[in-house]
Amino acid sequence: MWLDEFFVYLNDLKRTHPKLILCGDYNIAHKEIDIHDPKGNKKSSGFLPEERAWMDKFVTEGFNDTFRLIHPDAAHRYSWWSQRFPSVRLNNKGWRIDYITVTDPLKNKVSDAEIFPDVKHSDHCPIYVKLEA
């Protein structure tokens, strides 16, 4: 599985560059709180048990989800909405699949993280992290 190969690559990279910031569209809603309809999407790509298990391993092995560090229980905070159904964004039926992760040496430097759903130039919206020096 590509994700497993990527995980090995990142862990190798972490040995020589311990302070890593990795950001992008992971296409995985990690927890039930990260998707508007977890029961209805339990067999959907991007919310499959094996994808979520990979994310579990990823974050427990030192790649910290910066949004969840700052907002551990924030519900209905999404970064992507399907364009196949225009009303889903209006009704906030989205997925949080975009992440900024930091390795453990940077974890305590995270002072803010946010999602900006009102910025509508794409089916995704911007996400943000602030690191203190």
C-alpha positions in Angstrom: 0.0 0.0 0.0 1.3 3.4 -1.0 0.6 4.9 2.4 2.8 2.3 4.1 5.7 3.1 1.8 5.2 6.8 2.4 5.2 6.2 6.2 8.6 4.4 5.9 10.0 7.3 3.8 8.8 9.9 6.3 10.2 8.0 9.3 13.6 7.7 7.4 13.4 11.5 6.7 12.6 12.2 10.3 15.9 10.6 11.4 18.0 13.2 9.6 15.4 16.1 9.8 13.6 15.7 13.1 11.6 19.0 12.7 9.2 18.3 9.9 6.0 20.0 8.8 3.9 18.1 6.4 0.8 19.6 4.9 -1.7 18.8 2.2 -4.8 16.9 1.1 -4.5 13.5 2.7 -7.9 12.4 1.4 -8.6 10.7 4.7 -11.1 11.8 7.3 -9.3 10.4 10.4 -12.0 10.3 13.1 -15.8 10.3 13.1 -15.7 13.9 14.2 -13.9 14.7 10.9 -16.8 13.8 8.6 -20.4 14.9 8.5 -21.9 11.4 8.1 -19.6 8.7 9.6 -22.2 6.0 9.5 -23.3 6.6 5.9 -19.6 6.9 4.8 -18.2 3.9 6.6 -17.6 2.1 3.2 -16.5 5.3 1.4 -12.9 5.7 0.2 -11.3 8.3 2.4 -13.1 6.9 5.5 -12.3 3.2 5.2 -11.1 1.4 8.3 -7.7 0.7 6.8 -7.1 4.3 5.9 -8.2 5.5 9.3 -5.9 2.9 10.9 -3.0 4.3 8.9 -3.8 7.7 10.2 -3.9 6.3 13.8 -0.4 4.9 13.3 0.8 8.1 11.6 -0.2 10.4 14.5 0.9 7.9 17.2 4.3 7.6 15.6 5.1 11.3 15.9 3.2 13.2 13.3 0.8 15.5 15.2 -2.5 16.8 13.7 -2.1 20.5 14.5 -5.8 21.3 14.2 -6.6 18.7 16.8 -3.9 19.9 19.1 -5.6 23.2 19.3 -9.2 22.1 18.8 -9.4 18.5 20.1 -13.2 18.3 20.2 -14.3 20.8 17.5 -17.1 19.2 15.5 -18.4 20.2 12.1 -15.1 21.7 11.1 -14.4 20.6 7.6 -11.9 21.5 4.8 -13.6 19.8 1.8 -17.1 19.5 0.3 -18.0 17.5 -2.7 -18.7 19.5 -5.8 -21.1 16.8 -7.1 -23.7 18.1 -4.8 -23.6 21.9 -4.5 -25.8 22.1 -1.5 -23.4 20.1 0.7 -21.2 23.1 1.3 -24.1 25.3 2.1 -25.3 22.7 4.6 -21.7 22.1 5.8 -21.8 18.4 5.0 -18.1 18.1 4.5 -15.0 16.1 5.4 -11.8 17.3 7.2 -9.2 15.7 4.9 -6.6 18.5 4.7 -3.9 18.5 7.4 -0.9 20.2 8.7 1.1 17.8 10.7 4.3 18.4 12.7 6.8 16.0 14.2 7.1 15.8 18.0 10.0 18.3 18.3 7.6 21.0 16.9 4.5 19.8 18.8 4.9 22.3 21.6 5.6 25.1 19.2 2.0 25.0 17.8 0.2 28.0 19.1 -2.8 28.2 16.7 -4.5 26.2 14.0 -7.5 27.1 12.0 -9.8 26.1 9.0 -11.2 28.9 6.8 -14.4 27.5 5.3 -15.7 30.8 4.1 -12.8 31.0 1.5 -14.5 29.5 -1.5 -12.0 29.3 -4.4 -12.1 25.5 -4.5 -13.9 22.4 -3.2 -11.2 22.7 -0.4 -10.7 25.6 1.9 -7.4 27.0 3.4 -6.0 25.6 6.6 -3.5 27.4 8.9 -1.0 26.7 11.6 1.0 29.1 13.7 4.3 28.0 15.2 6.1 30.0 18.0 9.8 30.5 17.7 
